[in-house]
Amino acid sequence: MSQNNIPYKTYLEESEMPKQWYNVRADMKNKPAPLLNPATLEPMKFEELRPVFCDELIKQEMDDTTPYFDIPQEILDFYKMYRPSPLVRAYFLEKYLDTPAKIYYKFEGNNTSGSHKLNSAIAQAYYAKRQGLKGVTTETGAGQWGTALSMACSYFDLDCEVYMVKCSYEQKPFRREVMKTYGAAVTPSPSNQTEVGRKILAEFPGTTGSLGCAISEAVEAATSKQGYRYVLGSVLNQVLLHQSVIGLETKTALDKIGEKADIIIGCAGGGSNLGGLISTFMGEKLRGEADYRIIAVEPASCPSLTRGRFAYDFCDTGKVCPLAKMYTLGNGFIPSANHAGGLRYHGMSSVVSQLYEDKLMEAVSVEQTEVFEAAVKFARVEGILPAPESSHAIKVAINEALKCKETGEQKTIVFGLTGTGYFDMVAYQKYNDGEMSDYIPTDEELEKGFATMPVIYK
């Protein structure tokens, strides 16, 4: 216990765990735009999505009016293996920074997958099993989602096929082996195993891949096999719904110790952890019950919010998925092979995009080397080696704490520590050896990505 009687770690009782997922769309005045059928440019219907997604997940995806969904008991029982996760007061980081700010982080890395991704993986695997499916296909960037899904599929005895972004497949061989240990088949993407993969390889020889490429392959694989469906670890409304347990637990823990957040920070790739962390706080903001400063942090090498366009675009590089209205760099944008693989996506969740468009939250981009500098500082004083993705939030949390040092303000900062970086040692080696570099796309490079977007006037 600290000198001001706020514990280092606040754990909720099992009875205090959320029993429902919160759907922030229910409180949004401006709802996220619907997915469009690329052939007709009309909103996707339930029947049109059935060949790709599980039935119950489609219902969750399309529902923007129901505020709460009951969490099935079997999922709640699984959650109890690693939830509730702790809200940690970063006393040592505060001392190191000599800041009057109070810094908290919600730690989601205390499970085998090493990240928050298991919150949605187990839910999607549950619905696939309940529908009587044989297996699922998916993509993964850093490998955290693929690891989580392989674990969830093993629990429910489902086949799991993972298309892993090629540069991450090569950079993170041990993450790949964890997936295989849980029984998943892992393929570097783009590959020669699918028609769309062969097409991408022909158009971009030697490409290191992207989440957009891997999504295309996974969707093709799912729709070409009887008894399979595609599941996604980020971007979709259903995923943000499942991840709302993060924000719900965080709010309950803060209330328990008598704290109110001033600033909430999360890394942003497709929007899953950010959307989950901010959900209940954003709901309060939308309903006029409280106000928070909410900051999304993205890599400067893949700046969809800070330099992208808010428009309809394909969710994947192969253009086999529906169109989503989101902040995007263009479906043909191939990010540089930075080490935050989970943030290498050309677009952003439609929910997060609409909230950003409505100026209910902010976004900043940061460069790779300064992110790892922050990660190393955090590891040395807080004792956890953070994932590269999470370290983007750490960097901006440190920035905000230092601003408080300059002004003397005692603000309460909360950020999401989405996972651990123990499978990211190639990245840390590059940083430690002084071999890490930064890459910021030029306006001309971004224009090439924008040129791949469909021209839609809806």
Secondary structure by P-SEA (a helix, b strand, c coil): ccccccccbbbbccccccccccccccccccccccccccccccccccccccccccaaaaaaaaccccccccccaaaaaaaacccccccccaaaaaaaacccbbbbbbccccccccccccaaaaaaaaaaaaacccccccccccaaaaaaaaaaaaaabbbbbbbccaaaaaacaaaaaaaaaabbbbbcccccccaaaaaaaaacccccccaaaaaaaaaaaaaacccbbbbbccccaaaaaaaaaaaaaaaaaaaaacccccbbbbbbcccaaaaaaaaaaaaaaaacccccbbbbbbbccccccccccbbbbbccccccbbbbbccccccccccccccccccccccccaaaaaaaaaccbbbbbbcaaaaaaaaaaaaacccccccaaaaaaaaaaaaaaaaaaaaccbbbbbbbcccccccaaaaaaaaaacccbbbbbcaaaaaaaaaacccccc
